[in-house]
């Protein structure tokens, strides 16, 4: 088997699969490992997002291609989510 040269093309890792956006009250099919789907260890009921936060989640999904887990974790309480987003 020939030795690879210093100029040989390096293999890129496979792209990671992103978790789907889960809206309050709806569950998505299990598409990944448990640690990719479960955001927090606490079993908190999902809260209702305000129209502003729903628009913010949609903008994150549009611009980034996903909603960051920290936002999903705070989504159980709209007031805490709003306080987190407002802190800058």
PDB file as gemmi writes it, atoms N, CA and C in Angstrom:
CRYST1    1.000    1.000    1.000  90.00  90.00  90.00 P 1                      
ATOM      1  N   UNK A   1       0.851  -1.168   0.000  1.00  0.00           N  
ATOM      2  CA  UNK A   1       0.000   0.000   0.000  1.00  0.00           C  
ATOM      3  C   UNK A   1       0.900   1.235   0.000  1.00  0.00           C  
ATOM      4  N   UNK A   2       0.663   2.167  -0.909  1.00  0.00           N  
ATOM      5  CA  UNK A   2       1.522   3.349  -0.992  1.00  0.00           C  
ATOM      6  C   UNK A   2       1.321   4.274   0.216  1.00  0.00           C  
ATOM      7  N   UNK A   3       2.404   4.935   0.579  1.00  0.00           N  
ATOM      8  CA  UNK A   3       2.378   5.895   1.681  1.00  0.00           C  
ATOM      9  C   UNK A   3       1.697   7.184   1.218  1.00  0.00           C  
ATOM     10  N   UNK A   4       0.854   7.780   2.037  1.00  0.00           N  
ATOM     11  CA  UNK A   4       0.239   9.056   1.640  1.00  0.00           C  
ATOM     12  C   UNK A   4       1.304  10.161   1.637  1.00  0.00           C  
ATOM     13  N   UNK A   5       1.178  11.048   0.704  1.00  0.00           N  
ATOM     14  CA  UNK A   5       2.128  12.149   0.621  1.00  0.00           C  
ATOM     15  C   UNK A   5       1.669  13.300   1.490  1.00  0.00           C  
ATOM     16  N   UNK A   6       2.555  14.247   1.722  1.00  0.00           N  
ATOM     17  CA  UNK A   6       2.208  15.407   2.540  1.00  0.00           C  
ATOM     18  C   UNK A   6       1.140  16.259   1.876  1.00  0.00           C  
ATOM     19  N   UNK A   7       1.046  16.203   0.573  1.00  0.00           N  
ATOM     20  CA  UNK A   7       0.095  17.014  -0.166  1.00  0.00           C  
ATOM     21  C   UNK A   7      -1.222  16.290  -0.444  1.00  0.00           C  
ATOM     22  N   UNK A   8      -1.368  15.098   0.103  1.00  0.00           N  
ATOM     23  CA  UNK A   8      -2.595  14.330  -0.142  1.00  0.00           C  
ATOM     24  C   UNK A   8      -3.788  15.026   0.501  1.00  0.00           C  
ATOM     25  N   UNK A   9      -4.915  14.958  -0.160  1.00  0.00           N  
ATOM     26  CA  UNK A   9      -6.139  15.582   0.358  1.00  0.00           C  
ATOM     27  C   UNK A   9      -6.559  14.878   1.637  1.00  0.00           C  
ATOM     28  N   UNK A  10      -6.933  15.647   2.629  1.00  0.00           N  
ATOM     29  CA  UNK A  10      -7.364  15.064   3.896  1.00  0.00           C  
ATOM     30  C   UNK A  10      -8.869  14.859   3.866  1.00  0.00           C  
ATOM     31  N   UNK A  11      -9.312  13.806   4.510  1.00  0.00           N  
ATOM     32  CA  UNK A  11     -10.742  13.517   4.573  1.00  0.00           C  
ATOM     33  C   UNK A  11     -11.405  14.466   5.552  1.00  0.00           C  
ATOM     34  N   UNK A  12     -12.539  14.967   5.137  1.00  0.00           N  
ATOM     35  CA  UNK A  12     -13.326  15.821   6.018  1.00  0.00           C  
ATOM     36  C   UNK A  12     -14.307  14.938   6.785  1.00  0.00           C  
ATOM     37  N   UNK A  13     -14.570  15.310   8.037  1.00  0.00           N  
ATOM     38  CA  UNK A  13     -15.556  14.524   8.790  1.00  0.00           C  
ATOM     39  C   UNK A  13     -16.955  14.708   8.195  1.00  0.00           C  
ATOM     40  N   UNK A  14     -17.770  13.719   8.398  1.00  0.00           N  
ATOM     41  CA  UNK A  14     -19.151  13.791   7.902  1.00  0.00           C  
ATOM     42  C   UNK A  14     -19.892  14.902   8.627  1.00  0.00           C  
ATOM     43  N   UNK A  15     -20.778  15.560   7.937  1.00  0.00           N  
ATOM     44  CA  UNK A  15     -21.566  16.643   8.534  1.00  0.00           C  
ATOM     45  C   UNK A  15     -22.458  16.090   9.635  1.00  0.00           C  
ATOM     46  N   UNK A  16     -22.634  16.866  10.695  1.00  0.00           N  
ATOM     47  CA  UNK A  16     -23.496  16.414  11.786  1.00  0.00           C  
ATOM     48  C   UNK A  16     -24.947  16.723  11.453  1.00  0.00           C  
ATOM     49  N   UNK A  17     -25.797  15.902  11.941  1.00  0.00           N  
ATOM     50  CA  UNK A  17     -27.222  16.079  11.699  1.00  0.00           C  
ATOM     51  C   UNK A  17     -27.797  16.941  12.807  1.00  0.00           C  
ATOM     52  N   UNK A  18     -28.527  17.961  12.451  1.00  0.00           N  
ATOM     53  CA  UNK A  18     -29.082  18.885  13.432  1.00  0.00           C  
ATOM     54  C   UNK A  18     -30.445  18.403  13.912  1.00  0.00           C  
ATOM     55  N   UNK A  19     -30.710  18.679  15.177  1.00  0.00           N  
ATOM     56  CA  UNK A  19     -32.003  18.315  15.758  1.00  0.00           C  
ATOM     57  C   UNK A  19     -33.089  19.236  15.224  1.00  0.00           C  
ATOM     58  N   UNK A  20     -34.283  18.711  14.997  1.00  0.00           N  
ATOM     59  CA  UNK A  20     -35.363  19.564  14.502  1.00  0.00           C  
ATOM     60  C   UNK A  20     -35.857  20.504  15.605  1.00  0.00           C  
ATOM     61  N   UNK A  21     -36.448  21.609  15.194  1.00  0.00           N  
ATOM     62  CA  UNK A  21     -37.044  22.560  16.141  1.00  0.00           C  
ATOM     63  C   UNK A  21     -38.317  21.934  16.673  1.00  0.00           C  
ATOM     64  N   UNK A  22     -38.451  21.905  18.003  1.00  0.00           N  
ATOM     65  CA  UNK A  22     -39.626  21.307  18.630  1.00  0.00           C  
ATOM     66  C   UNK A  22     -40.469  22.426  19.207  1.00  0.00           C  
ATOM     67  N   UNK A  23     -41.707  22.523  18.765  1.00  0.00           N  
ATOM     68  CA  UNK A  23     -42.624  23.545  19.270  1.00  0.00           C  
ATOM     69  C   UNK A  23     -43.312  23.012  20.517  1.00  0.00           C  
ATOM     70  N   UNK A  24     -43.767  23.928  21.335  1.00  0.00           N  
ATOM     71  CA  UNK A  24     -44.430  23.567  22.586  1.00  0.00           C  
ATOM     72  C   UNK A  24     -45.635  22.675  22.307  1.00  0.00           C  
ATOM     73  N   UNK A  25     -45.732  21.600  23.069  1.00  0.00           N  
ATOM     74  CA  UNK A  25     -46.873  20.704  22.951  1.00  0.00           C  
ATOM     75  C   UNK A  25     -46.735  19.645  21.861  1.00  0.00           C  
ATOM     76  N   UNK A  26     -45.738  19.764  21.012  1.00  0.00           N  
ATOM     77  CA  UNK A  26     -45.553  18.792  19.938  1.00  0.00           C  
ATOM     78  C   UNK A  26     -44.248  18.046  20.177  1.00  0.00           C  
ATOM     79  N   UNK A  27     -44.225  16.777  19.813  1.00  0.00           N  
ATOM     80  CA  UNK A  27     -42.992  16.013  19.941  1.00  0.00           C  
ATOM     81  C   UNK A  27     -42.529  15.598  18.565  1.00  0.00           C  
ATOM     82  N   UNK A  28     -41.233  15.655  18.385  1.00  0.00           N  
ATOM     83  CA  UNK A  28     -40.643  15.250  17.110  1.00  0.00           C  
ATOM     84  C   UNK A  28     -40.254  13.774  17.198  1.00  0.00           C  
ATOM     85  N   UNK A  29     -40.178  13.099  16.070  1.00  0.00           N  
ATOM     86  CA  UNK A  29     -39.722  11.710  16.111  1.00  0.00           C  
ATOM     87  C   UNK A  29     -38.280  11.660  16.600  1.00  0.00           C  
ATOM     88  N   UNK A  30     -37.952  10.605  17.307  1.00  0.00           N  
ATOM     89  CA  UNK A  30     -36.599  10.447  17.845  1.00  0.00           C  
ATOM     90  C   UNK A  30     -35.649  10.192  16.673  1.00  0.00           C  
ATOM     91  N   UNK A  31     -34.765  11.157  16.399  1.00  0.00           N  
ATOM     92  CA  UNK A  31     -33.887  11.048  15.231  1.00  0.00           C  
ATOM     93  C   UNK A  31     -32.415  10.949  15.593  1.00  0.00           C  
ATOM     94  N   UNK A  32     -32.074  10.989  16.865  1.00  0.00           N  
ATOM     95  CA  UNK A  32     -30.663  10.968  17.232  1.00  0.00           C  
ATOM     96  C   UNK A  32     -30.449  10.268  18.550  1.00  0.00           C  
ATOM     97  N   UNK A  33     -29.228  10.369  19.043  1.00  0.00           N  
ATOM     98  CA  UNK A  33     -28.903   9.797  20.333  1.00  0.00           C  
ATOM     99  C   UNK A  33     -29.687  10.526  21.422  1.00  0.00           C  
ATOM    100  N   UNK A  34     -29.870   9.876  22.554  1.00  0.00           N  
ATOM    101  CA  UNK A  34     -30.663  10.470  23.639  1.00  0.00           C  
ATOM    102  C   UNK A  34     -30.099  11.809  24.080  1.00  0.00           C  
ATOM    103  N   UNK A  35     -28.781  11.950  24.126  1.00  0.00           N  
ATOM    104  CA  UNK A  35     -28.202  13.218  24.562  1.00  0.00           C  
ATOM    105  C   UNK A  35     -28.334  14.310  23.515  1.00  0.00           C  
ATOM    106  N   UNK A  36     -28.674  13.977  22.289  1.00  0.00           N  
ATOM    107  CA  UNK A  36     -28.928  14.984  21.262  1.00  0.00           C  
ATOM    108  C   UNK A  36     -30.367  15.477  21.301  1.00  0.00           C  
ATOM    109  N   UNK A  37     -31.259  14.688  21.848  1.00  0.00           N  
ATOM    110  CA  UNK A  37     -32.679  15.016  21.862  1.00  0.00           C  
ATOM    111  C   UNK A  37     -33.099  15.634  23.191  1.00  0.00           C  
ATOM    112  N   UNK A  38     -32.612  15.083  24.289  1.00  0.00           N  
ATOM    113  CA  UNK A  38     -32.968  15.559  25.622  1.00  0.00           C  
ATOM    114  C   UNK A  38     -32.091  16.757  25.965  1.00  0.00           C  
ATOM    115  N   UNK A  39     -32.701  17.915  26.214  1.00  0.00           N  
ATOM    116  CA  UNK A  39     -31.964  19.150  26.454  1.00  0.00           C  
ATOM    117  C   UNK A  39     -31.592  19.301  27.924  1.00  0.00           C  
ATOM    118  N   UNK A  40     -32.525  19.049  28.840  1.00  0.00           N  
ATOM    119  CA  UNK A  40     -32.252  19.200  30.270  1.00  0.00           C  
ATOM    120  C   UNK A  40     -32.549  17.892  30.991  1.00  0.00           C  
ATOM    121  N   UNK A  41     -31.956  17.733  32.160  1.00  0.00           N  
ATOM    122  CA  UNK A  41     -32.205  16.542  32.974  1.00  0.00           C  
ATOM    123  C   UNK A  41     -33.536  16.655  33.718  1.00  0.00           C  
ATOM    124  N   UNK A  42     -34.036  17.872  33.861  1.00  0.00           N  
ATOM    125  CA  UNK A  42     -35.301  18.075  34.554  1.00  0.00           C  
ATOM    126  C   UNK A  42     -36.473  17.767  33.632  1.00  0.00           C  
ATOM    127  N   UNK A  43     -37.502  17.185  34.181  1.00  0.00           N  
ATOM    128  CA  UNK A  43     -38.694  16.875  33.382  1.00  0.00           C  
ATOM    129  C   UNK A  43     -39.698  18.003  33.545  1.00  0.00           C  
ATOM    130  N   UNK A  44     -39.429  19.101  32.860  1.00  0.00           N  
ATOM    131  CA  UNK A  44     -40.296  20.272  32.929  1.00  0.00           C  
ATOM    132  C   UNK A  44     -41.290  20.248  31.781  1.00  0.00           C  
ATOM    133  N   UNK A  45     -42.531  20.607  32.048  1.00  0.00           N  
ATOM    134  CA  UNK A  45     -43.502  20.649  30.951  1.00  0.00           C  
ATOM    135  C   UNK A  45     -43.144  21.789  29.998  1.00  0.00           C  
ATOM    136  N   UNK A  46     -43.338  21.598  28.711  1.00  0.00           N  
ATOM    137  CA  UNK A  46     -43.026  22.681  27.768  1.00  0.00           C  
ATOM    138  C   UNK A  46     -43.971  23.855  27.976  1.00  0.00           C  
ATOM    139  N   UNK A  47     -43.436  25.045  27.867  1.00  0.00           N  
ATOM    140  CA  UNK A  47     -44.243  26.249  28.039  1.00  0.00           C  
ATOM    141  C   UNK A  47     -44.670  26.796  26.688  1.00  0.00           C  
ATOM    142  N   UNK A  48     -45.597  27.718  26.745  1.00  0.00           N  
ATOM    143  CA  UNK A  48     -46.043  28.400  25.530  1.00  0.00           C  
ATOM    144  C   UNK A  48     -45.091  29.551  25.227  1.00  0.00           C  
ATOM    145  N   UNK A  49     -44.619  29.630  24.008  1.00  0.00           N  
ATOM    146  CA  UNK A  49     -43.752  30.731  23.602  1.00  0.00           C  
ATOM    147  C   UNK A  49     -44.604  31.934  23.224  1.00  0.00           C  
ATOM    148  N   UNK A  50     -44.124  33.103  23.603  1.00  0.00           N  
ATOM    149  CA  UNK A  50     -44.802  34.325  23.181  1.00  0.00           C  
ATOM    150  C   UNK A  50     -44.581  34.492  21.680  1.00  0.00           C  
ATOM    151  N   UNK A  51     -45.397  35.288  21.013  1.00  0.00           N  
ATOM    152  CA  UNK A  51     -45.190  35.493  19.571  1.00  0.00           C  
ATOM    153  C   UNK A  51     -43.798  36.050  19.256  1.00  0.00           C  
ATOM    154  N   UNK A  52     -43.246  36.899  20.158  1.00  0.00           N  
ATOM    155  CA  UNK A  52     -41.909  37.455  19.935  1.00  0.00           C  
ATOM    156  C   UNK A  52     -40.850  36.357  20.007  1.00  0.00           C  
ATOM    157  N   UNK A  53     -40.969  35.465  20.990  1.00  0.00           N  
ATOM    158  CA  UNK A  53     -39.984  34.381  21.143  1.00  0.00           C  
ATOM    159  C   UNK A  53     -40.141  33.354  20.019  1.00  0.00           C  
ATOM    160  N   UNK A  54     -41.370  33.118  19.588  1.00  0.00           N  
ATOM    161  CA  UNK A  54     -41.582  32.212  18.464  1.00  0.00           C  
ATOM    162  C   UNK A  54     -40.901  32.772  17.211  1.00  0.00           C  
ATOM    163  N   UNK A  55     -41.029  34.085  17.000  1.00  0.00           N  
ATOM    164  CA  UNK A  55     -40.361  34.722  15.863  1.00  0.00           C  
ATOM    165  C   UNK A  55     -38.842  34.651  16.020  1.00  0.00           C  
ATOM    166  N   UNK A  56     -38.350  34.797  17.263  1.00  0.00           N  
ATOM    167  CA  UNK A  56     -36.908  34.708  17.532  1.00  0.00           C  
ATOM    168  C   UNK A  56     -36.381  33.308  17.224  1.00  0.00           C  
ATOM    169  N   UNK A  57     -37.140  32.275  17.617  1.00  0.00           N  
ATOM    170  CA  UNK A  57     -36.744  30.892  17.318  1.00  0.00           C  
ATOM    171  C   UNK A  57     -36.709  30.673  15.802  1.00  0.00           C  
ATOM    172  N   UNK A  58     -37.709  31.205  15.098  1.00  0.00           N  
ATOM    173  CA  UNK A  58     -37.743  31.056  13.636  1.00  0.00           C  
ATOM    174  C   UNK A  58     -36.560  31.767  12.986  1.00  0.00           C  
ATOM    175  N   UNK A  59     -36.205  32.965  13.505  1.00  0.00           N  
ATOM    176  CA  UNK A  59     -35.068  33.702  12.959  1.00  0.00           C  
ATOM    177  C   UNK A  59     -33.766  32.942  13.213  1.00  0.00           C  
ATOM    178  N   UNK A  60     -33.615  32.363  14.401  1.00  0.00           N  
ATOM    179  CA  UNK A  60     -32.422  31.543  14.699  1.00  0.00           C  
ATOM    180  C   UNK A  60     -32.336  30.380  13.718  1.00  0.00           C  
ATOM    181  N   UNK A  61     -33.466  29.715  13.510  1.00  0.00           N  
ATOM    182  CA  UNK A  61     -33.479  28.572  12.592  1.00  0.00           C  
ATOM    183  C   UNK A  61     -33.159  29.019  11.171  1.00  0.00           C  
ATOM    184  N   UNK A  62     -33.662  30.178  10.779  1.00  0.00           N  
ATOM    185  CA  UNK A  62     -33.421  30.701   9.432  1.00  0.00           C  
ATOM    186  C   UNK A  62     -31.952  31.096   9.245  1.00  0.00           C  
ATOM    187  N   UNK A  63     -31.415  31.837  10.211  1.00  0.00           N  
ATOM    188  CA  UNK A  63     -30.048  32.364  10.078  1.00  0.00           C  
ATOM    189  C   UNK A  63     -28.972  31.327  10.391  1.00  0.00           C  
ATOM    190  N   UNK A  64     -29.195  30.526  11.468  1.00  0.00           N  
ATOM    191  CA  UNK A  64     -28.182  29.577  11.913  1.00  0.00           C  
ATOM    192  C   UNK A  64     -28.409  28.165  11.388  1.00  0.00           C  
ATOM    193  N   UNK A  65     -29.654  27.873  11.037  1.00  0.00           N  
ATOM    194  CA  UNK A  65     -29.983  26.514  10.610  1.00  0.00           C  
ATOM    195  C   UNK A  65     -30.419  25.636  11.777  1.00  0.00           C  
ATOM    196  N   UNK A  66     -30.439  26.189  12.995  1.00  0.00           N  
ATOM    197  CA  UNK A  66     -30.867  25.457  14.174  1.00  0.00           C  
ATOM    198  C   UNK A  66     -31.191  26.454  15.277  1.00  0.00           C  
ATOM    199  N   UNK A  67     -31.845  25.969  16.326  1.00  0.00           N  
ATOM    200  CA  UNK A  67     -32.108  26.782  17.511  1.00  0.00           C  
ATOM    201  C   UNK A  67     -31.131  26.303  18.579  1.00  0.00           C  
ATOM    202  N   UNK A  68     -30.314  27.192  19.128  1.00  0.00           N  
ATOM    203  CA  UNK A  68     -29.343  26.762  20.147  1.00  0.00           C  
ATOM    204  C   UNK A  68     -30.013  26.084  21.336  1.00  0.00           C  
ATOM    205  N   UNK A  69     -29.336  25.070  21.888  1.00  0.00           N  
ATOM    206  CA  UNK A  69     -29.890  24.308  23.005  1.00  0.00           C  
ATOM    207  C   UNK A  69     -30.181  25.176  24.218  1.00  0.00           C  
ATOM    208  N   UNK A  70     -29.382  26.201  24.442  1.00  0.00           N  
ATOM    209  CA  UNK A  70     -29.613  27.054  25.610  1.00  0.00           C  
ATOM    210  C   UNK A  70     -30.969  27.744  25.496  1.00  0.00           C  
ATOM    211  N   UNK A  71     -31.373  28.111  24.291  1.00  0.00           N  
ATOM    212  CA  UNK A  71     -32.696  28.714  24.111  1.00  0.00           C  
ATOM    213  C   UNK A  71     -33.793  27.680  24.313  1.00  0.00           C  
ATOM    214  N   UNK A  72     -33.586  26.473  23.802  1.00  0.00           N  
ATOM    215  CA  UNK A  72     -34.573  25.406  24.000  1.00  0.00           C  
ATOM    216  C   UNK A  72     -34.707  25.069  25.485  1.00  0.00           C  
ATOM    217  N   UNK A  73     -33.578  25.123  26.224  1.00  0.00           N  
ATOM    218  CA  UNK A  73     -33.612  24.798  27.641  1.00  0.00           C  
ATOM    219  C   UNK A  73     -34.406  25.838  28.432  1.00  0.00           C  
ATOM    220  N   UNK A  74     -34.311  27.113  28.054  1.00  0.00           N  
ATOM    221  CA  UNK A  74     -35.045  28.167  28.745  1.00  0.00           C  
ATOM    222  C   UNK A  74     -36.495  28.278  28.266  1.00  0.00           C  
ATOM    223  N   UNK A  75     -36.880  27.550  27.250  1.00  0.00           N  
ATOM    224  CA  UNK A  75     -38.204  27.694  26.662  1.00  0.00           C  
ATOM    225  C   UNK A  75     -39.334  27.194  27.563  1.00  0.00           C  
ATOM    226  N   UNK A  76     -39.007  26.518  28.671  1.00  0.00           N  
ATOM    227  CA  UNK A  76     -40.064  26.049  29.570  1.00  0.00           C  
ATOM    228  C   UNK A  76     -40.745  27.213  30.287  1.00  0.00           C  
ATOM    229  N   UNK A  77     -40.038  28.356  30.392  1.00  0.00           N  
ATOM    230  CA  UNK A  77     -40.592  29.535  31.064  1.00  0.00           C  
ATOM    231  C   UNK A  77     -40.292  30.759  30.195  1.00  0.00           C  
ATOM    232  N   UNK A  78     -41.333  31.336  29.631  1.00  0.00           N  
ATOM    233  CA  UNK A  78     -41.142  32.443  28.692  1.00  0.00           C  
ATOM    234  C   UNK A  78     -40.461  33.649  29.345  1.00  0.00           C  
ATOM    235  N   UNK A  79     -40.732  33.905  30.618  1.00  0.00           N  
ATOM    236  CA  UNK A  79     -40.116  35.047  31.306  1.00  0.00           C  
ATOM    237  C   UNK A  79     -38.609  34.838  31.444  1.00  0.00           C  
ATOM    238  N   UNK A  80     -38.185  33.625  31.786  1.00  0.00           N  
ATOM    239  CA  UNK A  80     -36.750  33.336  31.911  1.00  0.00           C  
ATOM    240  C   UNK A  80     -36.080  33.371  30.545  1.00  0.00           C  
ATOM    241  N   UNK A  81     -36.761  32.877  29.531  1.00  0.00           N  
ATOM    242  CA  UNK A  81     -36.212  32.926  28.173  1.00  0.00           C  
ATOM    243  C   UNK A  81     -36.049  34.375  27.726  1.00  0.00           C  
ATOM    244  N   UNK A  82     -37.045  35.196  27.978  1.00  0.00           N  
ATOM    245  CA  UNK A  82     -36.980  36.614  27.605  1.00  0.00           C  
ATOM    246  C   UNK A  82     -35.844  37.310  28.345  1.00  0.00           C  
ATOM    247  N   UNK A  83     -35.664  37.008  29.636  1.00  0.00           N  
ATOM    248  CA  UNK A  83     -34.579  37.610  30.422  1.00  0.00           C  
ATOM    249  C   UNK A  83     -33.227  37.178  29.868  1.00  0.00           C  
ATOM    250  N   UNK A  84     -33.090  35.918  29.455  1.00  0.00           N  
ATOM    251  CA  UNK A  84     -31.830  35.440  28.892  1.00  0.00           C  
ATOM    252  C   UNK A  84     -31.537  36.136  27.571  1.00  0.00           C  
ATOM    253  N   UNK A  85     -32.527  36.265  26.720  1.00  0.00           N  
ATOM    254  CA  UNK A  85     -32.342  36.890  25.406  1.00  0.00           C  
ATOM    255  C   UNK A  85     -32.047  38.388  25.558  1.00  0.00           C  
ATOM    256  N   UNK A  86     -32.702  39.046  26.519  1.00  0.00           N  
ATOM    257  CA  UNK A  86     -32.510  40.478  26.721  1.00  0.00           C  
ATOM    258  C   UNK A  86     -31.157  40.822  27.326  1.00  0.00           C  
ATOM    259  N   UNK A  87     -30.520  39.881  28.016  1.00  0.00           N  
ATOM    260  CA  UNK A  87     -29.229  40.167  28.662  1.00  0.00           C  
ATOM    261  C   UNK A  87     -28.138  40.294  27.609  1.00  0.00           C  
ATOM    262  N   UNK A  88     -27.582  41.477  27.473  1.00  0.00           N  
ATOM    263  CA  UNK A  88     -26.490  41.708  26.509  1.00  0.00           C  
ATOM    264  C   UNK A  88     -25.524  42.677  27.074  1.00  0.00           C  
TER     265      UNK A  88                                                      
END                                                                             
